Amino acid sequence: MNSDSRHPDASADAVDLAIVGNGAVAMSIAIEHRRRVPDARILVIGPGRRPGSASLAAGIMLASHSEVEATTFRHAAGRAKFDLIRTAVADWPGWLDELAAIAGLEPPRIRRGTVVLDNPNVSGFDPPNFDAILETLRRDEADHELVDPVDLRGYRPAAHLRASRGVRVPGDGAVDAFAVMNLLDGAAAALEIERLDDRVESVRDGIVRCERGPDVRAARIIVAAGAASDRLILGIPELEGRVPRVLHGTGVGLRCRATPEVTTPDEVLRTPNRGAGLGVYHVPFGSERFYLGATNVVSVEAREHARLGSLHLVLQSAMDEISSELRHAECRMVTGHRPIGADGFPLLGRTSVPGLWIATGTRRDGVTAAPEIARRFVNELLGMDGGLPEPLSPERAPIVVLDRDQGIDVAVRSRLIGPGSSPGAGGGRLEDEVRRQVVRLYDRAGLDVGVPAELLDLYAEGRLDGSNLVASTTVE
Ligand SMILES: Cc1cc2nc3c(=O)[nH]c(=O)nc-3n(C[C@H](O)[C@H](O)[C@H](O)COP(=O)(O)OP(=O)(O)OC[C@H]3O[C@@H](n4cnc5c(N)ncnc54)[C@H](O)[C@@H]3O)c2cc1C
């Protein structure tokens, strides 16, 4: 089989490793494996244009500390995820240089520097999550400085929506998703990793069944098809009820070009995470180009198109909270499906089905974490030390981080994001009404524990089963 072959002949030829999916996670694992075991036959299967790929739609913020939330370290899984991402952020410059040398391309430029803004007028998540970020920076003795938001270049929010505090995190930054995916494709081609432009229908008994071509036999298979992994995992009877579902977190971002009227920030400006996978951010790519993000609408099946409300939210939040001048910029919308594990955590590692591995559920950090996921994944495949974090193993009882009251509180705050409506910003009656609605949803879902706010509707509609959720014993 060569890299141009359309369909491998499964009866005559088997591959050592078939990777289902061709986003940042799949490509990074394929490349890492190829570099460590040059004579292994690796096949990456995924549609060439990557429809719905989260990796192509991402910012990409390379963020570890600025992603910390007040609940991050409550559970061993949160700690494991943070450590994975923190290591990855430090590795990115060297990783890009290595890939660029392999591909014979210029490495994409990383923009270092991120300022996190605390805006209590808009979101009840901002103050506690901002405090958690500060505390973690101090604990890790990571470089940071408090800044007065007024002094930030290009920061011109609506007067009543000025942030009250800001912290600059020089270690966090950003990189252009198109350039990264182009580099991964270039490196894979230079390493002669075999590719198949197809969709996988099912994965069973060491056989990958493709939509258009004949079956592929593989000694090992990694399901890494982003949010589409859910359908493939559901088709494996041995795993029924053993792996948390993977949802589609459809996100809208805007790739923009500044016009002369716009003064753009020259570092990442962002809010802390605002529950339900929300938050506002501006990511610069070059002197003129920048990215605005992002929304998160979660569903079981893929929604091909974004909602007008999502687009409206990105535009309004960016112009209200970052700069009203952004209205002069030119823009193009990008949409992708974040793979969201039903408990909010990644699914990484081997399953009890011989030869079958899973790499997905990375939610809002998958591109950032990709180099470290790849390194650890290949360590694990090769039976070496430094494998994947055990709490993120795919076959697990769903991780529960919040008790019911905490879950209700997070869901209420998620539904009260917006100028003047956040708890404590004068929205008392509204807050009471929203709390009653959220409690009704918790009751309808029969939930005794807290679930991620973005998934509450799916539990209440019966699309996700909350009956197997039990309070975790590993809360730190
Ligand atoms: C708007 C937005 C902003 C984001 N911002 C950031 C950020 O700033 N930083 C960050 O780290 N992360 C960010 N993320 C999250 C990040 O993009 C994901 O965590 C990550 O891209 C997941 O990578 P993946 O390779 O698992 O999935 P994907 O990139 O979604 O790739 C999956 C691939 O599998 C293919 N596929 C689908 N079905 C099949 C099938 N049946 N057979 C074979 N292939 C199939 C798809 O076409 C796709 O190409 C963002 C996501 C969105 C949507």
The ligand as a MOL file (V3000), in Angstrom:
LIG
                    3D

  0  0  0     0  0            999 V3000
M  V30 BEGIN CTAB
M  V30 COUNTS 53 58 0 0 0
M  V30 BEGIN ATOM
M  V30 1 C -15.0050 27.1100 18.0970 0
M  V30 2 C -13.9810 26.2470 18.7840 0
M  V30 3 C -12.9150 26.8290 19.4450 0
M  V30 4 C -11.9610 26.0300 20.0890 0
M  V30 5 N -10.8700 26.6270 20.6750 0
M  V30 6 C -9.8890 25.8470 21.1650 0
M  V30 7 C -8.6990 26.4170 21.6650 0
M  V30 8 O -8.5610 27.6410 21.6970 0
M  V30 9 N -7.7060 25.5930 22.1200 0
M  V30 10 C -7.8450 24.2240 22.0820 0
M  V30 11 O -6.9130 23.4890 22.4750 0
M  V30 12 N -8.9790 23.6550 21.6370 0
M  V30 13 C -9.9930 24.4250 21.1890 0
M  V30 14 N -11.1440 23.8530 20.7400 0
M  V30 15 C -11.3470 22.4110 20.9810 0
M  V30 16 C -10.5120 21.5870 20.0200 0
M  V30 17 O -10.7590 22.0650 18.7390 0
M  V30 18 C -10.8460 20.0980 20.1430 0
M  V30 19 O -10.6760 19.6710 21.4720 0
M  V30 20 C -9.9130 19.2940 19.2320 0
M  V30 21 O -9.8100 19.8860 17.9780 0
M  V30 22 C -10.3820 17.8760 19.0460 0
M  V30 23 O -9.5360 17.2710 18.0900 0
M  V30 24 P -9.9180 15.8950 17.4240 0
M  V30 25 O -8.8130 15.5300 16.5340 0
M  V30 26 O -10.2910 14.9380 18.4930 0
M  V30 27 O -11.2880 16.1770 16.6510 0
M  V30 28 P -11.5980 16.9210 15.2730 0
M  V30 29 O -10.6800 18.0390 15.0030 0
M  V30 30 O -13.0480 17.2400 15.3090 0
M  V30 31 O -11.2920 15.8360 14.1890 0
M  V30 32 C -12.1100 14.7190 13.9570 0
M  V30 33 C -11.9600 14.3590 12.4900 0
M  V30 34 O -12.6010 13.1060 12.2710 0
M  V30 35 C -13.3040 13.1950 11.0620 0
M  V30 36 N -14.3930 12.2220 11.0780 0
M  V30 37 C -15.6750 12.4180 11.4510 0
M  V30 38 N -16.3700 11.2770 11.3110 0
M  V30 39 C -15.5070 10.3490 10.8700 0
M  V30 40 C -15.6420 8.9660 10.5450 0
M  V30 41 N -16.8150 8.3380 10.6590 0
M  V30 42 N -14.5480 8.3100 10.1020 0
M  V30 43 C -13.3570 8.9380 9.9990 0
M  V30 44 N -13.1830 10.2430 10.2740 0
M  V30 45 C -14.2470 10.9340 10.7200 0
M  V30 46 C -13.8000 14.6270 10.9940 0
M  V30 47 O -14.0940 15.0150 9.6610 0
M  V30 48 C -12.6010 15.3670 11.5590 0
M  V30 49 O -11.7120 15.7330 10.5310 0
M  V30 50 C -12.1020 24.6220 20.0910 0
M  V30 51 C -13.1730 24.0330 19.4160 0
M  V30 52 C -14.1090 24.8380 18.7650 0
M  V30 53 C -15.2370 24.1690 18.0130 0
M  V30 END ATOM
M  V30 BEGIN BOND
M  V30 1 1 1 2
M  V30 2 1 2 3
M  V30 3 2 2 52
M  V30 4 2 3 4
M  V30 5 1 4 5
M  V30 6 1 4 50
M  V30 7 2 5 6
M  V30 8 1 6 7
M  V30 9 1 6 13
M  V30 10 2 7 8
M  V30 11 1 7 9
M  V30 12 1 9 10
M  V30 13 2 10 11
M  V30 14 1 10 12
M  V30 15 2 12 13
M  V30 16 1 13 14
M  V30 17 1 14 15
M  V30 18 1 14 50
M  V30 19 1 15 16
M  V30 20 1 16 17
M  V30 21 1 16 18
M  V30 22 1 18 19
M  V30 23 1 18 20
M  V30 24 1 20 21
M  V30 25 1 20 22
M  V30 26 1 22 23
M  V30 27 1 23 24
M  V30 28 2 24 25
M  V30 29 1 24 26
M  V30 30 1 24 27
M  V30 31 1 27 28
M  V30 32 2 28 29
M  V30 33 1 28 30
M  V30 34 1 28 31
M  V30 35 1 31 32
M  V30 36 1 32 33
M  V30 37 1 33 34
M  V30 38 1 33 48
M  V30 39 1 34 35
M  V30 40 1 35 36
M  V30 41 1 35 46
M  V30 42 1 36 37
M  V30 43 1 36 45
M  V30 44 2 37 38
M  V30 45 1 38 39
M  V30 46 1 39 40
M  V30 47 2 39 45
M  V30 48 1 40 41
M  V30 49 2 40 42
M  V30 50 1 42 43
M  V30 51 2 43 44
M  V30 52 1 44 45
M  V30 53 1 46 47
M  V30 54 1 46 48
M  V30 55 1 48 49
M  V30 56 2 50 51
M  V30 57 1 51 52
M  V30 58 1 52 53
M  V30 END BOND
M  V30 END CTAB
M  END
